Structure formats: C-alpha cells, structure tokens
C-alpha cells in the first residue's frame, strides 16, 4: 500500500501547527486510517513519558491520543529541554544524550538527523499516513544550515508541506508571503497551500485578501479555521492562562510561573475547574491571598528556587502556612519543599548543596540518570482515590517525611510526603490532578469541601472531537487528499 504523508509548518511559533496536526489525526482515525504524528525536533519543557519508557514533547503525546495511539519515542525522536537561555538537554529517542550549548548542538545536528530518519523509517513501516509537525518557522535564515526541523527534513524525505499562519495576531498576509519569499525555489515548490488559523469576524471582508494571496503566490488557501473559544488542549510551550466559565468559586489557587517551569499542564485540571479561582503569578506580581499554593515542576530546580526567594515567595508562603493555607509541590516543586538539594555532579550549575524551603523533612540528591516511568496508584487521602500519571526527574529524595507518603503506587512503592501538620504535600507524580476523584480529594484537602467531579480526560477527548469537526467543515478536503497522494 502506498504511504501518504504531509508536513505542517508555521509562519511563527504558536501559529497552530500542533493543533492542526492533532485535528487531522483525529479525522483520519475516524476514517479508519492508520495515522501517526511525527515531529523531528521539538523544543519544550512540557513532556510526556512514552510506552517504551522515554520522553517526548507534550504535543506529540496529545496527537498520539488524537490518533488513538499510545505515545512512542518515534513520534518525537529529538527533544530539546532548555536548561538556560543558551544550553539545552538533548534527548534522542526518549533518553538524555547530551547537554549542549546552541553552537555545539548545531554541530550535533548531523547525528540528530540520523536518529530522525531512523524513526521516520520505522513509522513508514507501521502506518499508512504520517502527519509531520515543523518547529517555529522555516524562514529562520540563521538556522537553515543542517536544519532537521522544517525544510531540511521535508527535502530529505520529499514531503509535501502546508503553511499555517495565525490571523488573530495580525499581519497574516505578510507572514505567509514573507515566509514563502525567504525559502529557496525547491522549498517554495514544496509548499502546496496555506491554512489561516484563528479567524473571527466577517468572512466576506477576508475574501478579497484570500484571492489576492492566491494570485500573488500561485498557492491555494486550503481553509480558514475559526477561533474556537474555550478550546482546551494541552499547551506545549506557553503557559495557558485562560480558564473555564465560573460561578461562585470555593477555592483560590495560585502558582508561580518561574523561568524554567516544566510540565505546567499538570495544573490544567485545577485551572479549568469551574469552582476554582486559579492564577499563575509571574515575575514582579504580588502574591494574593489564596487557599492553596502549587509549586509546579522545574527544569532548573535550584535556579527557580532562588528566583522564588528573590521574588519574595519564601516569606509569603511562610505567612500563608501560618494562617492555615495549604501547599502542594510537584516534582521540582516537591524537591524545593525539602531541607536541602544536593548537586554533587554539577548537573544544574556549581557543585554543592543549596538550602531548600524546609517545609518537608527530607532532602534531595540530583543524579545523572533520569527517572522515567508511567505510574498508577492511589492517594493517601480520604477515600484513597486512584491516580494515573508519570515520573520525569533526576533527583532521589530521602528523609523522615517519606514515612508518611502522599501516594502508594501499584507494586508496593510509595512516593511523596505529607507534613506532620497536614498542610504541605509533595510528590514526583505528574498528572496528580487528572483523575476526577483524585482532583476532588485534593481540593477538599485544600479547603474547598465538596466540589463537582470534573473529568479532564473526557474534556480533552471532547475538545479533540470539536476541533476535528471544525476542520472537516472548514478545510478543502479534495485538495488535501490530492496533496496526500503526492
């Protein structure tokens, strides 16, 4: 059977590449097509653990879900997780391969391309259709040499490309025409059409611009996608700040948006709960009164903890606890809550130890080997609700606090800790809030009392279907099918 594939590239980051690929995966799954997502190179601090024990970008895990698949490392063979503004952890086929500065990674791309092509060949042997997502923009002139994320990959495997742009940002025609103009002749030929994303307004006023664009470029506009209000899908890069419509709320929750916050999608079920008033607190913002403070994960725990101190969070959390407030630490946030963080190998900077916030009687030693596993178990709270999640962390935590764990995992292993006064809890388990009963139990522990059960997984599935319905209405499927036949 002839294989089909298509690459979605964007004029900018956050143009809608991930969303478009996810929606297309869901449509093809509905039509019984064996489809898989693929992103050659991703840069993100939000990741997921795969069925084969590695990690990939969160967007590819969502796209796999849309396609009815378990997440696999071949869906995102190269993942970059920034540790500073100039360095990143390089993950190849789900495992840490190196920690490199930008210049050294540029030299490493030849090796990385080998891993990309290995995964590509495996996917071709298993699936009928592969939907590829680019990264950022293909018109980054300084990154054209040895490119593996956009046109460099498309040219290597002879993949057709469609270009998506976000009209809600403004300048959509300049984005599309300018991007096309900056490509080489062979790359321009590879672009088979445009998709305009997040349109709201009078379509009749847009039509003259669409005709101009097609005449100017000789490329068809394959569809204009509407702005879907209230669409909640896992964010990969930028922290999602929108929330559900609310009536009277029962709990106020805040979380710090520190510089290297990771897996911030852990907090989406709280952010979207209709009875919770949730806010991310950025640099320079004052910490408001709250019932619950959540310290999320971090790619650079010591640096982000020092950022918290510089922002005045340590004294504010102390006051918050004195007045009966509750605190949750997730992964890196859990490590911060202990007495000390040891870094004997200089994994996050200088060798040595750094005092933690000290609200849990434990300490963490950072180790070179990353812990990656999917987990199931139950909370050691009222009702013992089930949790299903995953672990991604470098540290090993020990100490007296672990004698009163937060989670009992299947197989008899415990995780996390509950403070003696029951005000502070911490765990390495990402996905702590995803299960409806677990979320309700945690909100009740934080002081909300009885709350509505909210099934976040069901909401995600419903929004994937809503997205797919919209794409089916708004895309020119005859043209898309011809492109896929290439």
ZILIN-V676450 format. One record per run of one state. SS is the DSSP state (A for helix, B for strand, O for the rest). FROM is the first residue (numbers start at 1). LEN is the number of residues. If there is no record, write none. Layout:
# ZILIN-V676450
[[SS,FROM,LEN] [SS,FROM,LEN]]
This chain:
# ZILIN-V676450
[[O,1,3] [B,4,7] [O,11,6] [A,17,14] [O,31,4] [B,35,4] [O,39,2] [B,41,3] [O,44,3] [B,47,3] [O,50,5] [B,55,3] [A,58,9] [O,67,6] [A,73,4] [O,77,1] [B,78,5] [O,83,4] [B,87,6] [O,93,2] [B,95,7] [A,102,25] [O,127,2] [B,129,9] [O,138,3] [A,141,3] [O,144,7] [A,151,7] [O,158,3] [B,161,6] [A,167,3] [O,170,2] [A,172,10] [O,182,3] [A,185,6] [B,191,9] [O,200,3] [A,203,15] [O,218,2] [B,220,7] [O,227,24] [B,251,6] [O,257,4] [B,261,2] [O,263,1] [A,264,8] [O,272,4] [B,276,6] [O,282,10] [B,292,4] [O,296,1] [B,297,2] [O,299,2] [A,301,10] [O,311,2] [A,313,10] [O,323,3] [B,326,5] [O,331,1] [A,332,5] [O,337,3] [B,340,4] [O,344,8] [B,352,4] [O,356,7] [B,363,17] [O,380,6] [B,386,13] [O,399,1] [A,400,4] [O,404,3] [B,407,3] [O,410,4] [B,414,2] [O,416,1] [B,417,2] [O,419,5] [B,424,4] [O,428,2] [B,430,1] [O,431,5] [A,436,13] [O,449,7] [A,456,19] [B,475,1] [O,476,1] [A,477,9] [O,486,1]]
